[in-house]
Amino acid sequence: MELWLEEERERLPLWVPVALAAGIAAWFLLPNRLEWLAFCCVTLAVACAALLLPPGGRVRQAIVVGGILACAGCLLVWGKATIVGSPPLDRPAFISLKGEVRSVERLPAQHMSRVLVRPVGVPALPPLVRVNLDDASMPPGVGEGAIIAFRTRLMPPAPPSLPGGYDFARRAYFEGVGATGRVLPPLTVLRPATAGPRLRARLFEHILERVPGQGAGIAAALATGDQGAIAQADAEAMRRSGLAHLLSISGLHVTALIAAVIFLLMRLMALSRRAALDWPLMLLAAGGGALAGIGYTLLTGAEVPTVRSCVAALLVLGGLAMGRDAITLRLVAAGALVVLILWPEALVGPSFQMSFAAVIALVSLGEHSAFRAFLAPRGEGVGRRIGRNLAGMLATGLVVELVLAPIALFHFHKAGMLGSIANLVAIPLTTLVVMPLEATALLLDLGGWGAPFWWLAARSIDLLLLIAHGVASSPWAVVLAPAQSGVVFGLMLLGMLWCLLWRSRWRWAGLMPVTTGVMMVLTSPMPAILISGDGRHVAVRTADGGMAMLRARAGGYARDVMAESAGYDGILQALTALPQARCSPDLCAVRLKGGGRNWNLLLTRSSVRIDNAILARDCAYSDIVVSDRRLPGACRPRWLKVDRHFLARTGGLTIDLDHGTMRSAKAWHDEHPWVARSSRRPREYRKHQLYRRSNPASLPWMRTCRGS
């Protein structure tokens, strides 16, 4: 091991942010403070035990530093969550609220705005609440600093509705938002806004006004990072075609801006003979590019990908100014370390993971000697040179897609397969045509002459959308998979890092956990029953592989969440239309097959009170009963009773009837500050009395898995 680490000595610093990230991830994965303390004790014990190894060795140094960094990562995010976060609202409430507007985020595609309000004179409320305000109800004077009064129904930030779903409550906690709601008109402006819209908001509105056609939202997103004006169909097409990264301000945009600024400054300063001969032009141009990158990062809201790109760009400019080769993995590690120290909660978000994974893959491929030799300049014709560069772009696209696929499957339950082909055209089109046209149009708008360039930019964006919709319509555009556990995701992520960060032949050992994770994803069973956290929405898998929902009038969001969590890309039928379902206005009974037997499922459909004798009779004939209300004790199904009382402690559920397993969206003893408290474990978890009443020969043992 010492010989191997000596060979890899230049790569050891790359694992510093990985060790810190391991501690941060442990705090999010482990449910309570006892386990957090146990993790810190174990990591420090491992570091202390490593001191018994012979001094001066790299193995001893790596274990000691890794253990300390993992413990520091856990304490770092734990401390920030304790000091910075905002606890959520205890329970939903109708309230008349007066507050100060902190920010207004327009969403033209949804015809509404998100208003961040600081309540005034209501100490029981969280310090910040976020409410949605329809454009039709928006009075003049609502802006930063305004005092407004309105009625609203406030809710705690939404937890994941199903296992593996999006956890808005976690994000809202670190952003300081403790409640959300919708404004009930009328809204009264007690004091108009004290300040005008910020530069980013003014730029956003200006681009929307100047760009003709449906590409205005994408043009505004490319310049400001605000995607609120992009139509839902266009946003979905960009995601399915693997082009969504173009809409998030990241390395592509920051690099293009800094490169353009450096190019212009170098050319302008070179017009002076004295400057060209006596001044350090590269150093001055790099300084101007650095200032432009910092300003652009602040303008676009300083999101994680933008901050990472800005930090990396500053390090690159510093290296170039000193005549050093700065495009290395150490640069990426430094950027990751800065982001993790300042925003440790960003680690568990898809933005951080996908951003750094893509950059690591690109830099690792670029550092490989064979790839460098393939792209090295040589004496050849123009056609061969263009073909070789296109092959290099295709190779980088394929590598990035392979690296991002596990992350996309874990967070979004789908991954693009044709993105590398779409990016061959989309990236040059965006970088070399659309963004220069937008920059030129904005510059000429100072004199009112930018209209022709806005028209050209709109036509270029139309071509970009044509590519996105064409690729997204292909049946091979995406691959879907049901929600995966954190163990599977961790295996694949660790294996990919092992392959990308090392350089010796031992790096190929990382293919073993990657292969194991892929096999687990391919063989993961599709859930037969999905139950939302409030119990209102239930979806079941039919015998022909389709899916059906209990409530036919469920909204598009609920349908999308159910389909994505199940890894299903078809149309959801109505449960009442199934031949094996028998439904009344209040109850619905359906028979499902799984595990070599039939399962009787009973669902409530309305809020009308059902006679206890009838409910007890129907429950006794059912294996599983699901309701969005609290069921009486007389309801005693043969296997599982899921009602409001049960779901309050488990959150949303997915049930696999073939293996008799169930996954919950949260653990009953979860002590993370954004999770609603559960005073005790549900009775079904403590005593398993439902299973003792079941026939052991016909019912498999049920294993309850904590949600990831």
C-alpha positions in Angstrom: 0.0 0.0 0.0 2.9 2.4 0.8 4.3 1.8 -2.7 1.0 2.3 -4.3 0.3 5.6 -2.4 3.9 6.7 -3.2 3.1 6.2 -6.9 -0.2 8.2 -6.4 1.3 10.9 -4.2 0.2 13.7 -6.5 -3.4 12.5 -6.4 -3.8 12.3 -2.6 -4.8 15.9 -2.1 -7.8 15.3 -4.4 -9.4 13.2 -1.7 -9.5 16.0 0.8 -12.9 17.3 -0.3 -14.1 13.7 -0.7 -13.3 13.0 3.0 -15.0 16.2 4.1 -18.0 15.4 1.9 -18.2 11.9 3.5 -18.8 13.5 6.9 -21.4 15.9 5.6 -23.2 13.1 3.8 -23.2 11.0 7.0 -25.0 13.8 8.9 -27.7 13.9 6.3 -28.1 10.1 6.1 -28.0 9.3 9.8 -31.3 10.1 11.4 -30.5 11.4 15.0 -27.9 13.1 17.1 -26.9 9.9 18.9 -25.8 8.4 15.5 -24.1 11.7 14.5 -22.1 11.6 17.7 -21.3 7.9 17.1 -20.1 8.7 13.6 -17.7 11.5 14.9 -16.4 9.1 17.6 -15.8 6.3 15.2 -13.9 8.6 12.7 -11.8 10.0 15.4 -11.1 6.5 16.8 -10.0 5.4 13.4 -7.7 8.4 13.1 -6.3 7.6 16.6 -5.8 3.9 15.7 -3.9 4.9 12.6 -1.3 6.6 14.9 -0.2 3.1 15.9 1.1 2.5 12.3 4.8 3.2 11.6 5.5 7.0 11.5 6.3 8.6 8.2 4.1 6.4 6.0 1.5 7.7 3.6 -1.1 5.1 4.8 -0.9 6.5 8.3 -1.1 10.1 7.1 -4.1 9.4 4.8 -6.1 7.6 7.5 -5.5 10.2 10.2 -6.3 13.1 7.9 -9.3 11.3 6.4 -10.8 10.5 9.8 -10.4 14.1 11.0 -11.8 15.6 7.9 -14.9 13.3 8.0 -15.5 14.2 11.6 -15.0 17.9 10.7 -17.5 17.6 7.8 -20.2 16.2 10.1 -19.6 18.9 12.8 -19.5 21.6 10.1 -23.0 20.9 8.6 -24.4 20.1 12.1 -23.2 23.4 13.4 -24.5 25.4 10.4 -27.9 23.7 10.7 -28.1 24.6 14.4 -27.0 28.2 13.9 -28.4 29.3 10.5 -31.5 27.2 9.7 -35.1 28.3 10.3 -37.5 25.7 11.9 -40.6 25.1 9.9 -44.1 26.0 10.9 -45.7 23.6 13.3 -49.0 23.1 11.5 -51.1 24.6 8.6 -53.0 27.8 9.5 -55.2 30.5 8.0 -53.8 33.8 9.0 -54.1 37.6 8.2 -50.5 38.6 7.7 -48.6 41.9 7.5 -45.0 41.7 6.5 -42.1 43.3 4.7 -41.2 42.1 1.2 -37.6 40.8 1.0 -37.6 39.7 -2.7 -40.0 39.1 -5.6 -39.2 36.3 -8.1 -41.3 36.5 -11.3 -42.5 33.3 -13.0 -44.1 34.5 -16.2 -44.5 31.0 -17.6 -46.8 30.2 -14.6 -48.4 33.7 -14.5 -47.4 34.3 -10.9 -44.6 35.6 -8.7 -42.9 34.2 -5.6 -42.8 36.7 -2.8 -40.5 36.3 0.2 -42.0 38.1 3.2 -40.7 38.9 6.7 -43.8 38.8 9.0 -44.2 41.9 11.2 -45.8 41.7 14.7 -46.3 37.9 14.6 -43.5 36.3 16.7 -45.1 32.9 16.4 -44.4 32.7 12.7 -41.0 31.8 11.1 -38.8 34.8 10.3 -39.4 34.3 6.5 -42.4 32.9 4.6 -42.7 32.4 0.9 -46.1 33.0 -0.8 -47.3 32.7 -4.4 -49.1 35.7 -5.9 -51.0 35.4 -9.2 -50.2 38.1 -11.7 -53.8 39.1 -11.9 -53.8 39.9 -8.2 -50.4 41.8 -8.2 -51.0 45.5 -7.3 -48.4 48.2 -8.2 -45.8 48.9 -5.5 -45.0 45.3 -4.5 -41.2 45.1 -4.5 -38.3 44.9 -2.1 -38.9 46.9 1.0 -42.7 47.1 0.6 -45.1 46.5 3.5 -48.1 44.4 2.4 -51.1 42.9 4.2 -53.0 39.8 3.0 -54.7 36.6 4.0 -53.1 33.3 3.3 -53.1 29.6 4.3 -49.6 28.9 5.4 -48.1 25.4 5.3 -44.9 23.9 6.5 -42.4 23.5 3.6 -43.3 20.2 1.8 -41.3 17.1 2.6 -40.8 14.4 0.0 -44.1 13.0 -0.9 -42.6 9.6 -1.8 -39.3 7.8 -0.9 -36.5 9.3 -3.0 -38.5 12.4 -3.9 -37.5 16.0 -3.8 -37.2 17.4 -0.3 -38.2 21.0 -0.4 -38.4 21.2 3.4 -34.6 20.6 3.7 -33.8 23.2 1.1 -36.2 25.7 2.7 -34.7 25.2 6.1 -31.2 26.2 5.0 -32.6 29.2 3.0 -34.4 30.4 6.1 -38.0 29.9 4.8 -40.2 28.4 7.5 -43.6 28.4 5.7 -45.2 28.6 2.3 -48.6 29.5 1.0 -50.7 31.4 -1.6 -52.0 34.9 -1.3 -55.8 35.1 -1.0 -56.9 38.3 -2.7 -57.2 41.2 -2.1 -53.6 42.2 -1.2 -53.1 45.7 0.3 -49.9 47.7 -0.1 -49.4 49.6 3.1 -46.0 51.0 2.0 -44.7 50.9 -1.6 -41.4 49.4 -2.4 -38.5 51.6 -1.2 -36.1 50.4 -3.9 -36.4 49.6 -7.5 -35.9 46.1 -9.0 -32.3 44.8 -8.8 -30.1 44.7 -11.8 -30.8 41.0 -12.4 -34.5 41.6 -12.4 -34.3 44.6 -14.7 -32.1 42.6 -17.1 -34.5 39.7 -17.0 -37.5 42.0 -17.9 -35.5 43.8 -20.6 -34.6 40.6 -22.4 -38.2 39.3 -22.2 -39.4 42.5 -23.8 -36.8 42.6 -26.5 -36.6 38.9 -27.7 -39.5 38.0 -30.1 -41.1 34.5 -30.0 -41.1 31.6 -27.5 -37.3 31.7 -27.1 -37.5 34.8 -24.8 -37.5 32.7 -21.6 -34.4 30.8 -22.7 -32.6 34.0 -23.7 -33.3 35.4 -20.3 -32.1 32.2 -18.6 -28.8 32.2 -20.6 -28.0 35.8 -19.4 -29.4 35.8 -15.8 -29.9 32.1 -14.8 -33.6 32.8 -14.1 -35.6 30.0 -15.7 -39.0 31.3 -14.6 -40.1 32.4 -18.1 -39.4 29.1 -19.9 -42.5 27.2 -21.0 -43.0 23.8 -19.3 -42.9 22.0 -22.6 -39.6 23.6 -23.6 -38.1 23.0 -20.2 -39.1 19.3 -20.3 -37.6 19.0 -23.8 -34.3 20.5 -22.7 -34.2 18.0 -19.8 -35.0 14.9 -21.9 -32.5 15.9 -24.6 -29.7 16.4 -22.1 -29.4 20.2 -22.8 -30.8 21.5 -19.5 -27.2 22.3 -18.3 -27.2 25.1 -20.9 -29.9 26.9 -18.9 -28.1 26.9 -15.6 -25.3 29.5 -15.3 -22.2 27.3 -14.9 -18.8 26.7 -16.3 -19.9 27.1 -20.0 -21.3 30.6 -19.4 -18.6 31.9 -17.0 -15.9 30.6 -19.3 -17.4 32.2 -22.4 -17.8 35.6 -20.6 -14.3 35.6 -19.2 -12.7 34.5 -22.4 -14.6 37.2 -24.3 -13.5 39.9 -21.8 -9.8 38.7 -21.9 -9.9 38.7 -25.8 -11.3 42.2 -26.0 -9.0 43.6 -23.4 -5.9 42.1 -25.0 -6.9 43.5 -28.4 -7.7 46.9 -27.1 -4.5 47.3 -25.1 -2.5 46.0 -27.9 -3.6 49.0 -30.0 -1.1 51.0 -27.9 2.5 50.4 -28.9 3.7 51.3 -25.4 1.2 49.0 -23.7 2.1 46.1 -26.1 5.8 46.4 -25.4 6.0 47.4 -21.8 2.8 46.3 -20.0 2.0 42.8 -18.7 -1.0 42.4 -21.0 -1.9 38.9 -20.0 -1.9 39.8 -16.3 -4.0 42.9 -16.8 -6.5 41.0 -19.1 -6.7 38.2 -16.6 -7.5 40.7 -13.9 -10.3 42.2 -16.0 -11.6 38.8 -16.7 -11.6 37.9 -13.0 -13.6 41.1 -12.2 -16.1 40.3 -15.0 -16.5 36.7 -13.7 -17.1 37.8 -10.1 -19.6 40.4 -11.2 -21.4 37.9 -13.4 -21.6 35.4 -10.5 -23.1 38.1 -8.2 -25.5 39.2 -10.9 -26.9 35.7 -11.5 -27.6 35.0 -7.9 -24.4 33.1 -6.8 -25.8 29.7 -7.2 -23.6 26.7 -6.5 -22.6 25.9 -10.1 -21.8 29.5 -10.7 -19.7 29.9 -7.6 -17.8 26.7 -8.4 -17.2 27.9 -11.9 -16.1 31.4 -10.7 -13.7 29.9 -8.1 -12.2 27.6 -10.7 -11.9 30.4 -13.3 -10.1 32.6 -10.8 -7.6 29.8 -10.1 -7.1 29.2 -13.8 -6.5 32.9 -14.4 -4.0 33.0 -11.5 -2.2 30.0 -13.0 -2.1 31.5 -16.5 -0.9 34.8 -15.1 2.0 33.0 -13.5 2.7 30.9 -16.5 1.5 27.6 -14.9 -0.8 24.8 -16.2 -3.9 25.5 -14.1 -6.5 23.1 -15.7 -6.0 20.2 -13.3 -8.0 18.2 -10.9 -6.5 20.1 -8.0 -8.3 23.1 -9.3 -11.6 21.2 -9.1 -10.7 20.0 -5.6 -10.0 23.5 -4.5 -13.4 24.7 -5.8 -15.2 21.9 -4.2 -13.5 22.6 -0.9 -14.5 26.2 -1.0 -18.2 25.3 -1.7 -18.3 22.6 0.9 -16.9 24.9 3.6 -19.3 27.8 2.8 -22.4 25.8 1.8 -22.1 22.2 3.2 -25.8 21.6 2.6 -25.2 21.9 -1.2 -23.6 18.5 -1.2 -26.9 16.6 -1.2 -28.4 18.6 -4.0 -28.2 17.5 -7.7 -26.7 20.8 -8.7 -23.5 20.3 -6.8 -23.2 16.7 -7.6 -23.8 17.0 -11.3 -21.7 20.1 -11.7 -18.6 18.7 -10.1 -19.0 15.2 -11.5 -19.1 16.6 -15.1 -16.0 18.7 -14.5 -14.1 15.9 -12.9 -14.9 13.6 -15.8 -13.9 16.2 -18.4 -10.6 17.1 -16.7 -9.7 13.4 -16.0 -10.3 12.6 -19.7 -8.3 15.7 -20.8 -5.4 14.6 -18.6 -5.3 11.1 -20.1 -2.2 10.7 -22.3 -4.1 8.8 -25.1 -6.8 11.4 -25.3 -4.3 14.2 -25.4 -2.3 12.5 -28.1 -5.5 12.0 -30.2 -6.4 15.7 -30.1 -2.8 17.0 -30.4 -2.2 19.3 -33.4 -0.6 17.6 -36.4 -0.1 18.2 -40.1 -3.3 17.1 -41.8 -6.1 18.3 -43.9 -9.0 20.5 -42.7 -11.5 17.7 -43.0 -9.5 15.2 -40.9 -8.9 17.9 -38.3 -12.6 18.8 -38.0 -13.5 15.1 -37.9 -11.0 14.4 -35.1 -12.3 17.4 -33.1 -15.9 16.2 -33.5 -14.9 12.7 -32.3 -13.2 14.3 -29.3 -16.4 16.2 -28.5 -18.5 13.1 -28.9 -16.1 11.2 -26.5 -16.3 13.9 -23.9 -20.1 14.0 -24.2 -20.4 10.2 -23.7 -18.1 10.3 -20.7 -20.1 13.1 -19.1 -23.4 11.2 -19.8 -22.0 8.0 -18.2 -20.9 9.9 -15.1 -24.1 11.9 -14.7 -26.5 9.0 -15.4 -26.4 7.6 -11.8 -26.9 11.0 -10.3 -29.8 11.8 -12.6 -31.4 8.4 -11.9 -31.1 8.9 -8.1 -32.5 12.4 -8.0 -34.9 12.5 -11.0 -35.4 8.8 -11.7 -34.5 9.4 -15.4 -31.3 9.9 -17.3 -30.7 11.2 -20.9 -29.1 8.8 -23.4 -28.8 11.1 -26.5 -27.4 14.2 -24.8 -23.9 13.7 -26.3 -25.3 13.8 -29.8 -27.5 16.8 -29.1 -24.6 18.7 -27.4 -22.4 18.3 -30.5 -24.6 21.0 -32.1 -26.1 22.7 -29.1 -22.9 23.7 -27.2 -21.2 25.4 -30.2 -24.5 27.0 -31.2 -25.0 28.4 -27.7 -21.4 29.4 -27.1 -20.4 30.8 -30.5 -23.8 32.1 -31.8 -26.5 32.7 -29.2 -24.5 34.2 -26.3 -22.4 36.5 -28.5 -25.5 37.7 -30.2 -27.1 38.4 -26.8 -24.1 40.3 -25.6 -23.9 42.4 -28.7 -27.6 43.2 -28.6 -27.4 44.2 -24.9 -24.4 46.5 -25.7 -26.2 48.1 -28.7 -29.4 48.6 -26.7 -27.5 51.4 -24.9 -28.1 53.3 -28.1 -31.4 51.6 -29.1 -29.9 49.6 -32.0 -30.1 46.1 -30.7 -33.3 44.9 -32.4 -31.6 43.1 -35.4 -29.4 41.2 -33.1 -32.2 40.2 -30.8 -34.1 38.9 -33.8 -31.0 36.8 -34.8 -30.7 35.5 -31.3 -34.3 34.5 -31.3 -33.9 32.6 -34.5 -30.8 30.8 -33.1 -32.8 29.9 -30.0 -35.6 28.5 -32.2 -33.0 26.2 -33.8 -31.8 25.2 -30.3 -35.4 24.3 -29.3 -35.9 22.4 -32.6 -32.9 20.2 -31.7 -34.2 19.8 -28.1 -37.7 18.8 -29.1 -36.4 16.5 -31.9 -34.1 14.6 -29.6 -36.6 14.5 -26.7 -39.3 12.9 -28.9 -37.1 9.9 -29.5 -38.1 6.8 -27.6 -34.4 6.3 -26.7 -34.0 9.8 -25.3 -34.2 8.8 -21.6 -34.0 5.7 -19.5 -36.1 5.5 -16.4 -35.7 3.6 -13.1 -37.7 3.6 -9.9 -36.4 5.5 -6.8 -33.2 4.0 -5.6 -31.7 3.7 -2.1 -28.7 5.7 -0.9 -26.6 2.6 -0.7 -26.9 1.9 -4.5 -26.1 5.6 -5.3 -23.2 5.7 -2.9 -21.7 2.5 -4.4 -21.7 4.0 -7.9 -20.5 7.4 -6.8 -17.6 6.0 -4.9 -16.6 3.7 -7.7 -16.7 6.5 -10.2 -14.5 8.7 -8.0 -12.0 5.9 -7.5 -11.7 5.4 -11.3 -11.4 9.2 -12.1 -9.1 10.4 -9.3 -6.4 7.7 -9.3 -4.0 7.1 -12.2 -2.4 3.7 -11.5 -3.8 0.4 -12.6 -5.6 0.1 -9.2 -8.1 2.7 -10.4 -9.9 0.0 -12.3 -11.0 -1.6 -9.0 -13.6 1.1 -8.9 -15.5 -0.7 -11.7 -16.6 -3.3 -9.2 -18.8 -1.1 -7.0 -20.0 0.7 -10.2 -21.0 -2.6 -11.8 -22.6 -3.7 -8.6 -24.7 -0.5 -8.4 -25.7 -0.8 -12.0 -26.9 -4.4 -11.6 -28.9 -3.4 -8.5 -30.5 -0.6 -10.5 -31.4 -2.9 -13.4 -32.8 -5.6 -11.1 -34.6 -3.2 -8.7 -38.3 -4.2 -8.5 -41.0 -1.8 -9.6 -43.2 -0.8 -6.6 -46.7 -2.2 -6.9 -48.3 0.5 -4.7 -47.3 4.1 -4.2 -48.9 6.2 -1.4 -48.3 10.0 -1.1 -47.4 11.5 2.3 -50.9 12.8 2.9 -52.6 9.6 1.8 -54.8 11.3 -0.9 -53.0 10.0 -3.9 -52.5 6.3 -4.4 -51.1 4.7 -7.6 -51.0 0.9 -8.3 -49.2 -1.1 -11.0 -51.5 -3.0 -13.2 -51.1 -6.6 -14.6 -50.1 -5.3 -18.0 -47.3 -3.1 -16.6 -49.3 0.2 -16.7 -50.2 2.4 -13.7 -53.6 3.6 -12.4 -54.4 6.4 -9.9 -57.1 6.5 -7.3 -58.2 10.1 -8.0 -58.7 10.6 -11.7 -58.7 14.4 -11.3 -55.3 14.5 -9.5 -53.1 17.4 -10.7 -50.2 17.2 -13.0 -47.7 17.5 -10.3 -49.0 14.5 -8.3 -49.2 12.5 -11.5 -45.6 13.4 -12.4 -44.3 12.5 -9.0 -46.0 9.1 -9.0 -44.9 8.2 -12.5 -41.2 9.3 -11.9 -40.9 7.5 -8.6 -42.2 4.3 -10.2 -40.0 4.7 -13.3 -43.0 4.8 -15.5 -43.3 6.9 -18.7 -46.8 6.2 -19.9 -50.3 7.5 -19.2 -51.8 6.9 -15.8 -55.2 5.3 -16.0 -58.1 5.8 -13.6 -58.3 3.1 -11.0 -62.1 3.0 -11.4 -61.7 1.9 -15.0 -59.7 -1.3 -14.1 -61.7 -4.6 -14.5 -60.4 -5.9 -11.1 -61.6 -2.8 -9.2 -65.0 -2.3 -7.5 -65.6 1.3 -6.5 -68.3 3.3 -4.8 -68.3 7.1 -4.1 -66.6 6.4 -0.7 -64.6 3.2 -1.1 -62.6 1.4 -3.8 -61.5 -2.2 -3.6 -59.0 -3.6 -6.1 -57.3 -7.0 -6.4 -53.5 -7.0 -7.2 -51.2 -9.9 -7.9 -47.7 -10.2 -6.4 -45.5 -12.7 -4.8 -47.5 -15.7 -6.1 -50.8 -14.6 -4.5 -53.6 -12.1 -4.8 -53.7 -9.0 -2.6 -57.0 -7.2 -1.7 -56.5 -3.5 -1.4 -59.1 -1.2 0.1 -59.0 2.6 -0.4 -61.1 5.5 0.8 -62.2 8.1 -1.7 -64.2 10.7 0.2 -64.4 12.4 3.5 -67.9 11.0 4.2 -68.0 9.0 7.5 -68.5 5.3 6.9 -70.4 3.2 9.3 -68.0 1.3 11.6 -69.7 -2.0 11.1 -69.4 -1.7 7.3 -65.8 -0.5 7.5 -64.8 -3.3 9.9 -66.3 -5.9 7.6 -64.5 -4.5 4.5 -61.2 -4.1 6.4 -61.3 -7.7 7.6 -61.5 -9.0 4.0 -58.6 -6.7 2.9 -54.9 -7.2 3.1 -54.0 -3.5 2.9 -56.2 -0.5 3.7 -55.1 3.0 2.7 -56.9 6.2 3.8 -56.2 9.9 4.0 -58.1 10.1 7.3 -57.6 8.5 10.7 -59.2 5.1 10.7 -61.0 3.7 13.8 -59.6 0.7 15.7 -62.4 -1.5 14.3 -60.6 -1.4 10.9 -58.2 -4.4 11.2 -56.8 -5.5 7.8 -54.9 -8.7 7.5 -51.5 -7.1 6.7 -51.2 -3.3 6.8 -53.3 -0.3 7.8 -52.1 3.0 6.4 -54.0 6.0 7.6 -53.2 9.6 8.6 -51.8 8.6 11.9 -49.5 6.1 10.3 -48.4 8.4 7.5 -47.6 11.2 9.9 -44.7 9.1 11.2 -43.6 7.4 7.9 -44.3 9.9 5.2 -45.0 8.6 1.7 -44.7 4.8 1.1 -43.8 2.5 -1.8 -44.8 -1.2 -1.4 -43.3 -4.1 -3.3 -45.8 -7.0 -3.1 -43.4 -9.5 -4.8 -40.9 -9.3 -2.0 -43.1 -8.0 0.8 -41.0 -4.9 1.4 -41.9 -1.3 2.1 -39.9 1.9 1.9 -40.9 5.1 3.8 -40.0 8.7 3.0 -38.8 9.3 6.5 -37.7 7.5 9.6 -39.9 7.7 12.8 -36.9 8.8 14.9 -35.5 11.4 12.4 -34.2 14.4 14.3 -33.1 16.6 11.4 -34.5 20.1 12.2 -36.7 20.4 9.1 -38.5 17.1 9.8 -41.8 17.1 11.8 -41.3 15.5 15.2 -42.7 12.0 15.9 -43.2 11.3 19.6 -43.2 7.5 19.3 -42.8 4.7 16.8 -46.0 3.6 15.1 -47.6 0.5 16.7 -47.2 -1.5 13.5 -43.4 -1.0 13.7 -43.2 -1.8 17.4 -45.3 -5.0 17.8 -45.8 -6.3 14.2 -49.3 -7.3 15.4 -50.5 -7.1 11.8 -48.2 -9.8 10.7 -49.0 -12.1 13.6 -52.6 -12.1 12.5 -51.6 -13.0 9.0 -51.2 -16.4 7.6 -47.4 -17.1 7.5 -47.8 -19.5 4.7 -49.4 -16.9 2.4 -47.8 -13.7 3.5 -44.0 -13.0 3.2 -42.3 -11.3 6.1 -42.3 -7.5 5.6 -39.0 -5.6 5.9 -39.3 -1.9 6.6 -36.6 0.1 5.0 -35.8 3.6 6.1 -36.1 6.2 3.4 -33.0 7.5 1.8 
